[in-house]
Structures are given as C-alpha cells and as structure tokens.
Amino acid sequence: MHGSTRSRVAVHPAATGTRAVVWIEPGRALVVLGGDGDEVASHEVAIPDLAAAMPPALAAVAHSIGTADRILVMGEEDLRTALEREIVAIGHRPEIIREADAAGPIDEEALVARLRRLV
C-alpha cells in the first residue's frame, strides 16, 4: 500500500457571523437565525411521530440552519442528540454546537432572546 505520511491542515470555512437557536420537541422544531444586526428569521419544521419519517425531517431542520457558525440546540434530549448528529453529518463542525436542557414549550420570543445572548 502507498499512503501519504504528510500531515494535512484541517480547512474550516470562515465564520459567517450567523447564529442559530433551535427548539425541538415531538411534533415540531422552531429555528431562529440571526447575525450581528437586529434582523432575525424564524421558521417551523414539522417533526413527524413516525420513525421512518424522522430522518428527513431532522435533515430539513439541519439544512435550514444554513451556514451558521454558532448553534444552540434546545429541547428533549433524544431529539436534541439526533438533530446534533444530523447537523454534523451535513458538514458543520461539532464544536460550534451548544446544547441546553430547557423546560418547554418555548416560543419564538424566548428563542430570539437566547439568540441575542449566544456568543
């Protein structure tokens, strides 16, 4: 076998200044995105109860986060963990993801407040 013994420098995309906060619970995920300004965007993704339909829904949530360079995932532990795995699977680095165990349900206003504090 012929292989390379040279070490390779990890290349990570430049920070975008975009932050995302996600609340996930059975039935829905609420995503709030914001940058350094005051503007925020939010949307809701339906999370089905069927196990076979869950992976595409989690993928939709992960893709809706876009190029965020700081992500906070909150909600039920098993859904939170599954979503974090999906976020990493689409190409985000695991170290940009934070998690919080919060009692819910949480509305958009509370997520916007968390987004403002996300560093």
N, CA, C and O of each residue as an XYZ file, in Angstrom:
476
protein
N       0.827     -1.180      0.000
C       0.000      0.000      0.000
C       0.867      1.236      0.000
O       1.917      1.284      0.640
N       0.412      2.228     -0.723
C       1.110      3.510     -0.761
C       0.221      4.556     -0.142
O      -0.897      4.781     -0.604
N       0.692      5.177      0.869
C      -0.098      6.213      1.534
C       0.747      7.425      1.826
O       1.975      7.381      1.766
N       0.093      8.470      2.133
C       0.781      9.714      2.446
C       1.087      9.767      3.934
O       0.239      9.450      4.768
N       2.295     10.166      4.250
C       2.657     10.312      5.659
C       2.693     11.770      6.070
O       2.967     12.090      7.226
N       2.415     12.656      5.122
C       2.401     14.075      5.452
C       1.140     14.420      6.226
O       0.056     13.926      5.917
N       1.286     15.258      7.217
C       0.091     15.700      7.936
C      -0.618     16.759      7.107
O       0.017     17.516      6.373
N      -1.932     16.806      7.228
C      -2.725     17.768      6.480
C      -3.394     18.738      7.432
O      -3.892     18.360      8.493
N      -3.391     19.970      7.035
C      -4.007     21.005      7.842
C      -5.518     20.960      7.614
O      -5.980     20.922      6.474
N      -6.273     20.964      8.698
C      -7.735     20.972      8.579
C      -8.172     22.321      8.047
O      -7.727     23.366      8.522
N      -9.039     22.289      7.065
C      -9.546     23.519      6.487
C     -10.993     23.678      6.906
O     -11.828     22.818      6.627
N     -11.289     24.784      7.580
C     -12.647     25.070      8.018
C     -13.107     26.348      7.335
O     -12.328     27.286      7.168
N     -14.381     26.382      6.940
C     -14.865     27.608      6.317
C     -14.792     28.784      7.290
O     -14.849     28.605      8.507
N     -14.667     29.976      6.739
C     -14.598     31.183      7.562
C     -15.914     31.401      8.292
O     -16.976     31.016      7.803
N     -15.841     32.014      9.453
C     -17.044     32.305     10.231
C     -17.937     33.280      9.476
O     -17.453     34.217      8.840
N     -19.232     33.052      9.553
C     -20.184     33.896      8.830
C     -20.802     34.956      9.723
O     -21.412     35.902      9.225
N     -20.656     34.817     11.022
C     -21.303     35.749     11.939
C     -22.771     35.434     12.155
O     -23.482     36.200     12.805
N     -23.229     34.312     11.615
C     -24.623     33.907     11.743
C     -24.770     32.953     12.915
O     -23.953     32.053     13.109
N     -25.819     33.162     13.688
C     -26.115     32.292     14.827
C     -27.475     31.648     14.607
O     -28.330     32.188     13.906
N     -27.657     30.481     15.220
C     -28.942     29.788     15.126
C     -29.300     29.210     16.483
O     -28.447     28.689     17.202
N     -30.580     29.313     16.820
C     -31.114     28.679     18.018
C     -32.276     27.805     17.563
O     -33.148     28.246     16.815
N     -32.272     26.554     18.027
C     -33.305     25.599     17.622
C     -33.976     25.035     18.862
O     -33.305     24.601     19.799
N     -35.287     25.042     18.865
C     -36.072     24.343     19.878
C     -36.695     23.151     19.162
O     -37.383     23.319     18.155
N     -36.454     21.934     19.684
C     -37.027     20.746     19.072
C     -37.801     19.961     20.120
O     -37.333     19.751     21.239
N     -38.997     19.531     19.728
C     -39.867     18.755     20.605
C     -40.678     17.820     19.719
O     -40.687     17.996     18.501
N     -41.350     16.844     20.282
C     -42.188     15.983     19.459
C     -43.228     16.825     18.707
O     -44.000     17.566     19.313
N     -43.230     16.697     17.410
C     -44.197     17.406     16.596
C     -43.673     18.620     15.858
O     -44.214     18.979     14.812
N     -42.616     19.274     16.380
C     -42.126     20.472     15.693
C     -40.715     20.851     16.123
O     -40.232     20.475     17.191
N     -40.082     21.613     15.239
C     -38.812     22.266     15.549
C     -38.966     23.716     15.131
O     -39.470     24.003     14.046
N     -38.539     24.622     15.979
C     -38.592     26.047     15.703
C     -37.156     26.541     15.582
O     -36.362     26.384     16.510
N     -36.820     27.142     14.431
C     -35.467     27.601     14.139
C     -35.477     29.121     14.042
O     -36.296     29.702     13.330
N     -34.558     29.762     14.767
C     -34.400     31.219     14.708
C     -32.955     31.490     14.305
O     -32.019     30.989     14.928
N     -32.789     32.288     13.258
C     -31.472     32.630     12.725
C     -31.247     34.131     12.850
O     -32.178     34.919     12.679
N     -30.030     34.522     13.144
C     -29.713     35.937     13.224
C     -28.229     36.157     13.080
O     -27.422     35.258     13.315
N     -27.881     37.367     12.690
C     -26.478     37.744     12.557
C     -26.115     38.767     13.597
O     -26.647     38.774     14.707
N     -25.202     39.627     13.222
C     -24.751     40.652     14.156
C     -25.724     41.821     14.252
O     -25.634     42.614     15.190
N     -26.650     41.946     13.305
C     -27.633     43.030     13.329
C     -28.863     42.637     14.131
O     -28.858     41.652     14.870
N     -29.921     43.433     13.968
C     -31.154     43.197     14.708
C     -32.118     42.254     14.001
O     -33.067     41.771     14.619
N     -31.894     41.983     12.720
C     -32.829     41.167     11.956
C     -32.691     39.692     12.315
O     -31.588     39.164     12.457
N     -33.838     39.049     12.457
C     -33.872     37.609     12.688
C     -34.873     36.990     11.724
O     -35.809     37.644     11.264
N     -34.655     35.735     11.434
C     -35.583     34.968     10.611
C     -35.944     33.725     11.398
O     -35.098     33.136     12.071
N     -37.194     33.333     11.309
C     -37.600     32.124     12.017
C     -38.523     31.309     11.137
O     -39.214     31.841     10.267
N     -38.522     30.022     11.374
C     -39.448     29.137     10.699
C     -39.624     27.868     11.517
O     -38.805     27.531     12.372
N     -40.703     27.187     11.231
C     -41.055     25.972     11.957
C     -41.031     24.800     10.985
O     -41.465     24.919      9.840
N     -40.518     23.665     11.458
C     -40.477     22.433     10.675
C     -41.247     21.375     11.444
O     -41.011     21.172     12.635
N     -42.167     20.700     10.767
C     -42.939     19.628     11.403
C     -42.045     18.416     11.631
O     -41.297     18.006     10.743
N     -42.130     17.853     12.823
C     -41.384     16.640     13.170
C     -42.410     15.522     13.340
O     -43.148     15.509     14.326
N     -42.467     14.588     12.401
C     -43.479     13.522     12.474
C     -43.184     12.509     13.574
O     -42.048     12.362     14.023
N     -44.226     11.826     13.990
C     -44.081     10.801     15.024
C     -43.540      9.483     14.470
O     -42.996      8.671     15.219
N     -43.685      9.270     13.174
C     -43.245      8.017     12.565
C     -41.725      7.955     12.490
O     -41.081      8.897     12.030
N     -41.157      6.846     12.942
C     -39.704      6.698     12.961
C     -39.105      6.801     11.557
O     -38.017      7.354     11.396
N     -39.790      6.283     10.548
C     -39.275      6.320      9.179
C     -39.251      7.732      8.614
O     -38.424      8.035      7.754
N     -40.129      8.588      9.076
C     -40.200      9.964      8.568
C     -39.327     10.929      9.365
O     -39.170     12.085      8.971
N     -38.768     10.481     10.461
C     -37.968     11.346     11.322
C     -36.664     11.814     10.658
O     -36.381     13.011     10.701
N     -35.853     10.932     10.043
C     -34.593     11.411      9.451
C     -34.753     12.515      8.409
O     -33.990     13.480      8.451
N     -35.702     12.426      7.478
C     -35.850     13.550      6.538
C     -36.256     14.856      7.227
O     -35.835     15.930      6.798
N     -37.053     14.782      8.271
C     -37.456     15.988      8.998
C     -36.261     16.599      9.718
O     -36.093     17.819      9.707
N     -35.429     15.773     10.343
C     -34.227     16.280     11.011
C     -33.260     16.883      9.998
O     -32.614     17.893     10.277
N     -33.159     16.269      8.829
C     -32.307     16.814      7.769
C     -32.820     18.177      7.324
O     -32.028     19.084      7.069
N     -34.133     18.329      7.229
C     -34.713     19.623      6.841
C     -34.377     20.692      7.873
O     -34.068     21.827      7.510
N     -34.434     20.343      9.149
C     -34.080     21.298     10.206
C     -32.599     21.653     10.104
O     -32.237     22.829     10.162
N     -31.744     20.647      9.951
C     -30.300     20.893      9.862
C     -29.965     21.776      8.665
O     -29.146     22.686      8.785
N     -30.582     21.523      7.519
C     -30.309     22.330      6.332
C     -30.838     23.754      6.486
O     -30.281     24.690      5.912
N     -31.898     23.917      7.250
C     -32.450     25.263      7.440
C     -31.531     26.151      8.274
O     -31.662     27.375      8.251
N     -30.614     25.550      8.999
C     -29.646     26.307      9.797
C     -28.642     26.999      8.879
O     -28.088     28.041      9.230
N     -28.414     26.430      7.726
C     -27.536     27.055      6.742
C     -26.093     27.106      7.182
O     -25.537     26.103      7.631
N     -25.481     28.273      7.055
C     -24.049     28.425      7.315
C     -23.756     29.007      8.696
O     -22.706     29.616      8.899
N     -24.652     28.829      9.622
C     -24.453     29.377     10.969
C     -23.140     28.868     11.559
O     -22.770     27.707     11.383
N     -22.449     29.757     12.258
C     -21.190     29.340     12.873
C     -21.293     29.202     14.391
O     -20.308     28.874     15.051
N     -22.468     29.447     14.940
C     -22.767     29.166     16.354
C     -24.201     28.662     16.404
O     -25.121     29.320     15.917
N     -24.379     27.495     16.994
C     -25.701     26.860     17.016
C     -26.015     26.407     18.435
O     -25.203     25.745     19.082
N     -27.201     26.771     18.911
C     -27.692     26.302     20.205
C     -28.903     25.435     19.941
O     -29.864     25.873     19.309
N     -28.858     24.198     20.428
C     -29.966     23.264     20.263
C     -30.571     23.012     21.634
O     -29.873     22.630     22.572
N     -31.879     23.230     21.740
C     -32.588     23.030     22.995
C     -33.775     22.109     22.755
O     -34.289     22.009     21.640
N     -34.198     21.441     23.818
C     -35.372     20.593     23.725
C     -35.151     19.238     24.357
O     -34.235     19.034     25.155
N     -36.013     18.326     23.978
C     -35.984     16.966     24.506
C     -34.656     16.291     24.135
O     -34.195     16.396     22.998
N     -34.053     15.603     25.097
C     -32.694     15.086     24.931
C     -32.508     14.177     23.720
O     -31.550     14.363     22.969
N     -33.386     13.202     23.505
C     -33.170     12.281     22.390
C     -33.324     12.977     21.035
O     -32.579     12.677     20.102
N     -34.271     13.891     20.917
C     -34.417     14.648     19.672
C     -33.248     15.609     19.470
O     -32.766     15.792     18.353
N     -32.809     16.210     20.548
C     -31.681     17.138     20.501
C     -30.420     16.417     20.012
O     -29.694     16.931     19.161
N     -30.170     15.238     20.551
C     -28.997     14.461     20.158
C     -29.082     14.042     18.692
O     -28.096     14.134     17.961
N     -30.248     13.586     18.267
C     -30.427     13.183     16.863
C     -30.213     14.369     15.925
O     -29.594     14.219     14.872
N     -30.717     15.540     16.296
C     -30.534     16.723     15.469
C     -29.070     17.140     15.430
O     -28.568     17.501     14.366
N     -28.387     17.099     16.541
C     -26.967     17.455     16.572
C     -26.164     16.540     15.657
O     -25.258     17.002     14.964
N     -26.477     15.272     15.647
C     -25.789     14.324     14.753
C     -26.051     14.685     13.294
O     -25.146     14.618     12.462
N     -27.270     15.061     12.990
C     -27.616     15.440     11.618
C     -26.898     16.718     11.205
O     -26.441     16.834     10.068
N     -26.797     17.672     12.117
C     -26.101     18.927     11.829
C     -24.637     18.647     11.491
O     -24.093     19.226     10.551
N     -24.006     17.768     12.249
C     -22.615     17.401     11.982
C     -22.525     16.623     10.668
O     -21.574     16.807      9.908
N     -23.490     15.766     10.396
C     -23.465     14.956      9.176
C     -23.524     15.808      7.911
O     -22.986     15.404      6.881
N     -24.165     16.978      7.962
C     -24.234     17.809      6.764
C     -23.033     18.737      6.622
O     -22.956     19.505      5.663
N     -22.099     18.674      7.564
C     -20.855     19.396      7.382
C     -20.480     20.432      8.416
O     -19.428     21.061      8.294
N     -21.301     20.631      9.427
C     -20.917     21.570     10.487
C     -19.941     20.895     11.437
O     -20.007     19.687     11.665
N     -19.042     21.689     11.982
C     -18.097     21.155     12.961
C     -18.805     20.983     14.307
O     -19.587     21.847     14.701
N     -18.548     19.899     15.007
C     -19.245     19.659     16.277
C     -18.983     20.709     17.344
O     -19.833     20.922     18.209
N     -17.831     21.370     17.308
C     -17.506     22.336     18.357
C     -18.323     23.621     18.269
O     -18.302     24.408     19.215
N     -19.034     23.863     17.187
C     -19.857     25.072     17.098
C     -21.248     24.863     17.696
O     -22.024     25.810     17.825
N     -21.557     23.621     18.060
C     -22.887     23.298     18.580
C     -22.869     23.333     20.102
O     -22.005     22.735     20.743
N     -23.826     24.035     20.658
C     -24.056     24.057     22.101
C     -25.420     23.448     22.339
O     -26.265     23.433     21.443
N     -25.635     22.953     23.521
C     -26.957     22.418     23.842
C     -27.390     22.924     25.201
O     -26.574     23.255     26.062
N     -28.694     22.974     25.365
C     -29.258     23.417     26.635
C     -30.507     22.597     26.904
O     -31.337     22.384     26.020
N     -30.617     22.153     28.115
C     -31.800     21.421     28.537
C     -32.745     22.440     29.152
O     -32.507     22.930     30.256
N     -33.810     22.757     28.441
C     -34.749     23.782     28.906
C     -36.150     23.197     28.953
O     -36.523     22.368     28.123
N     -36.910     23.636     29.927
C     -38.306     23.213     30.013
C     -39.095     23.932     28.935
O     -38.882     25.119     28.691
N     -39.987     23.229     28.303
C     -40.735     23.826     27.195
C     -42.216     23.747     27.440
O     -42.637     23.319     28.515
N     -42.987     24.129     26.521
C     -42.554     24.602     25.210
C     -42.014     26.023     25.272
O     -42.303     26.783     26.196
N     -41.222     26.357     24.258
C     -40.616     27.681     24.173
C     -41.143     28.358     22.916
O     -41.283     27.722     21.871
N     -41.433     29.643     23.022
C     -41.947     30.375     21.867
C     -40.809     31.118     21.151
O     -39.664     31.119     21.601
N     -41.156     31.737     20.042
C     -40.169     32.432     19.216
C     -39.488     33.571     19.975
O     -38.285     33.778     19.822
N     -40.226     34.296     20.773
C     -39.661     35.418     21.523
C     -38.546     34.958     22.464
O     -37.513     35.619     22.572
N     -38.751     33.838     23.139
C     -37.733     33.300     24.038
C     -36.500     32.846     23.261
O     -35.373     33.002     23.731
N     -36.716     32.282     22.068
C     -35.577     31.858     21.242
C     -34.786     33.051     20.738
O     -33.558     32.995     20.683
N     -35.456     34.121     20.371
C     -34.769     35.338     19.930
C     -33.912     35.883     21.064
O     -32.787     36.325     20.833
N     -34.434     35.856     22.290
C     -33.663     36.315     23.447
C     -32.417     35.460     23.638
O     -31.345     35.985     23.939
N     -32.550     34.140     23.465
C     -31.385     33.249     23.585
C     -30.401     33.516     22.462
O     -29.189     33.456     22.671
N     -30.906     33.809     21.278
C     -30.058     34.095     20.118
C     -29.190     35.317     20.384
O     -28.009     35.330     20.039
N     -29.769     36.337     20.994
C     -29.033     37.570     21.295
C     -27.890     37.328     22.275
O     -26.876     38.026     22.236
N     -28.054     36.336     23.157
C     -27.021     36.041     24.165
C     -26.017     35.010     23.691
O     -25.018     34.777     24.371
N     -26.250     34.380     22.535
C     -25.379     33.320     22.040
C     -24.064     33.918     21.545
O     -24.048     34.742     20.631
N     -22.974     33.494     22.155
C     -21.645     34.006     21.782
C     -20.811     32.889     21.234
O     -19.658     33.105     20.861
